[in-house]
C-alpha cells in the first residue's frame, strides 16, 4: 500500500470512509521497518490533521462502530490522544452514542489534565437511559470512577457500587461485571472481598478466563500453587472457547512459573514423571513465543529460569 499516495487522494476527496482510514492507520502502526517509521510518523500526523482536527478539510463518513474500531486501533498502540481525536469527531456526528462516550472515558482518562473533559462525557452518558447502556458503558464508567477515586478527584464509592450491582443484574452470563467488582475491592484494599467476587464467577457456569487468571495470580502470590495451577489449566480451555488474545501470553507465562515451582516442591529427583512434567513446562514456554508478552521483561526473566531449570534437572530444552 502506498500510504503517501492514498493520503494525497484523501486530500482531494470530499468525503473519506473511516474504514479506509482505519486500513491506512493499521498499515502505518503495524509496520516495524525502521527505514519507513519516520516517514510513516509524518504521514500519520498529516492524516490526523486532514481528518480529525477542528479545522479538518476532509469530511469523514462512517457508522459509530467504525469510529470505535479506529479508536481501538490507536489504543492498541498506546496512541490515546489520537484515539480521543477520533472519538471526538465521532461524537460530533453521534453525540448520544453510548459506546463512543464510554470509549472516551477509557482513552481520555489516561491523558494528563483531561479529567474535566472525561467528566463532561461521563455526565452525557449518565443522561442516557440505562436500558441503552452496553457492557462498555458500565465497564468503562466503573474504571473511570475508580481512577477518579485513586486520584482523589472523587470519593463517591456508593456510585461505583450502584453501577457494579446494575452491571451484574443486566449481564448475568458475562464475567466482566465480576472483574469490575474485583477491581473495586482491590482499590478499596479488601483482598478477601476481591477473591470472593472472583470465586463466584469461577464456580458458576460463566465462561471466565479473566476471572480465572486474576484469581490464579492471587493464589500464586499466596503460595497456593496447586489451586493456581487448576485455574490456569481452566484458563487454557477457556481461551479456545472464548478468545481473549490479550491474556494468552499472561496465562502461559503464569503456567510455566507455577509448574516449575510445583516441580521443585515435589522434590522427587528420581520421579518417572519428571520428563513428562518438564515437557509440559517446555511446551507452555514455547507457546509464549507466539503471544504479545514475548518482548517483555517478564518473558526475558522466564527465559533465564528455563535455562536454570534445564541445567538443574538435566532435562534438555529443545527450541
Order of alpha helices (4+ residues) and beta strands (2+ residues): alpha-beta-alpha-alpha-beta-alpha-alpha-alpha-alpha-alpha-alpha-alpha-alpha-alpha-alpha-alpha-alpha-alpha
